[in-house]
Amino acid sequence: DSEEEIARRIQKRIALDEFTVPQGVVKIVSRLGRDNLLCSFDNRSGKLKTEKFYHELKNEARAFFGIDGGVLVLDTLADIYGANENDRTQVSTFVKYLLGRLGRDLGVTIIVLAHPAKGTAIAGQGFSGSTAWEGAFRCRWELNYRREGDVSGLLEFKLAKSNTALAGEKVILSRKDGAFYV
């Protein structure tokens, strides 16, 4: 979305709950219409290669987070990953090496948002492409309508996979005035 649309949504949410966000705590950057690939597959070398945005992101995130660490959210996987989602080696290299190195170098936790193919989501898989997506990440959350097809109802935020917690934990969310509530 555009920066104007993002700002409008944030302001609406702040007005609903009457809270403020301290300066320097959150930074949202719109990359609408820009090249957002962090990596692509180099056919000549047979390996993933970082793209220009990877280095831009690293520098901008380092300037924002400093030595304090934090959470870096990347939206969406289809925009940042420029290789074959069905190739286990490419997927694993992207998650464990490229994103892992980025998180370690910046001292941040990285959250990657993804929208799986409808067929795999309906089947309860929660991801599309290689099973390496499931294996490479430490945890995976899913957001689904509580009742299939009921787009006006409650949503379920479920811990589908975790290396350190019990999978299956759920948080029920309601939606009101364009915002989610626990």
C-alpha positions in Angstrom: 0.0 0.0 0.0 1.0 3.6 -0.4 2.5 5.5 2.6 -0.6 7.7 2.7 -2.9 4.6 3.0 -0.7 3.1 5.7 -0.7 6.3 7.6 -4.5 6.6 7.3 -4.9 3.1 8.8 -2.5 3.7 11.6 -4.2 7.0 12.5 -7.6 5.4 12.5 -6.4 2.6 14.8 -4.8 5.1 17.2 -8.0 7.2 17.3 -10.1 4.0 18.1 -8.0 3.1 21.1 -6.9 6.6 22.1 -3.2 5.8 22.4 0.0 7.2 21.0 3.1 5.6 19.5 6.3 7.0 20.9 8.6 8.6 18.3 11.3 6.2 17.0 9.5 3.0 18.1 7.8 2.0 14.8 8.9 2.7 11.3 6.8 1.7 8.3 8.2 2.0 4.8 6.0 1.6 1.8 7.8 0.0 -1.2 4.8 0.1 -3.5 6.0 0.0 -7.1 9.6 -0.7 -6.2 11.9 -3.7 -6.6 11.6 -5.6 -3.3 13.6 -8.7 -4.0 16.1 -9.6 -1.4 17.6 -12.3 -3.5 17.3 -14.2 -6.8 18.7 -17.4 -8.2 21.9 -17.1 -10.3 21.7 -19.7 -13.0 25.4 -19.3 -13.8 26.6 -20.1 -10.3 23.7 -22.2 -9.2 23.3 -20.2 -6.0 21.2 -17.5 -4.5 22.5 -14.0 -4.9 21.5 -10.9 -2.8 19.9 -8.1 -4.7 20.2 -4.3 -4.2 17.2 -4.1 -1.8 18.9 -6.6 0.6 21.7 -4.1 1.2 19.4 -1.1 1.3 17.2 -2.9 3.9 20.2 -3.9 6.0 21.6 -0.3 6.0 18.2 1.3 6.7 17.4 -1.2 9.5 20.8 -0.8 11.1 20.3 3.0 11.2 16.8 2.5 12.7 17.5 -0.2 15.3 21.1 0.8 16.2 22.3 -1.7 18.8 18.9 -1.9 20.5 17.6 -4.8 18.4 13.9 -5.2 17.7 11.5 -6.8 15.2 11.7 -6.5 11.5 8.6 -7.4 9.6 8.8 -8.2 5.9 5.6 -8.2 3.8 5.2 -10.3 1.7 7.3 -13.4 0.9 6.2 -13.3 -2.8 7.7 -9.8 -3.1 11.1 -10.5 -1.4 12.0 -14.0 -2.6 13.1 -14.3 -6.2 13.9 -17.9 -6.5 12.0 -21.2 -6.8 9.6 -21.8 -3.9 9.6 -25.6 -4.7 13.4 -26.0 -4.5 14.4 -27.2 -1.0 18.0 -26.0 -1.2 17.0 -22.5 -2.4 14.3 -22.1 0.2 16.5 -23.4 3.0 19.4 -21.1 2.0 17.1 -18.1 1.8 15.6 -18.6 5.3 18.6 -20.0 7.2 21.5 -18.2 5.6 20.2 -15.0 4.1 17.4 -14.1 6.6 19.3 -15.7 9.4 22.4 -13.7 8.7 20.4 -10.5 8.4 18.7 -11.1 11.7 22.0 -12.0 13.5 23.9 -9.0 12.0 21.1 -6.6 13.0 20.3 -8.2 16.3 16.6 -8.4 15.4 13.9 -11.0 15.1 12.5 -11.2 11.6 8.9 -12.0 10.8 8.0 -12.8 7.2 4.4 -12.5 6.1 3.2 -14.9 3.4 0.0 -15.8 1.7 -0.1 -19.5 0.8 -2.0 -20.8 -2.2 -5.7 -21.2 -1.4 -5.6 -25.0 -2.1 -2.8 -25.6 0.4 -4.5 -23.3 3.0 -7.8 -25.0 2.6 -6.0 -28.4 3.0 -4.6 -27.1 6.3 -1.0 -27.0 5.1 -0.5 -23.2 5.7 2.3 -22.8 3.1 2.9 -23.4 -0.5 5.9 -24.8 -2.3 8.6 -27.0 -0.8 8.2 -28.5 2.7 11.5 -26.7 3.4 9.4 -23.6 4.2 7.9 -25.5 7.2 11.3 -26.9 8.3 13.4 -23.7 7.9 11.4 -21.3 10.1 11.4 -21.7 13.8 7.7 -21.1 14.1 4.7 -20.4 11.9 1.4 -18.7 12.8 -1.7 -18.9 10.7 -4.6 -16.4 10.5 -7.9 -17.9 9.3 -11.6 -17.2 9.6 -12.9 -19.2 12.5 -15.7 -20.6 10.3 -14.7 -21.3 6.7 -16.3 -18.7 4.4 -17.6 -16.5 7.2 -15.6 -13.4 6.3 -17.6 -11.1 8.7 -17.0 -13.3 11.7 -14.2 -14.1 14.2 -10.6 -14.8 13.2 -8.3 -17.4 14.7 -4.6 -16.7 15.1 -3.0 -20.1 15.6 0.5 -21.3 16.4 0.8 -23.9 13.6 4.5 -24.8 14.2 7.0 -24.0 16.9 10.5 -25.3 17.9 10.1 -23.9 21.4 6.4 -23.9 22.3 3.4 -26.2 22.1 1.8 -25.8 18.7 -1.9 -25.4 18.5 -2.2 -22.4 20.8 -4.9 -20.1 19.5 -6.0 -16.5 20.0 -9.4 -15.5 18.8 -9.7 -12.1 17.2 -12.8 -10.0 16.5 -12.9 -7.3 13.9 -14.5 -3.9 14.5 -14.0 -0.6 12.6 -11.2 -2.0 10.6 -9.2 -3.2 13.6 -8.6 -6.5 15.3 -9.3 -7.0 19.0 -8.4 -9.9 21.3 
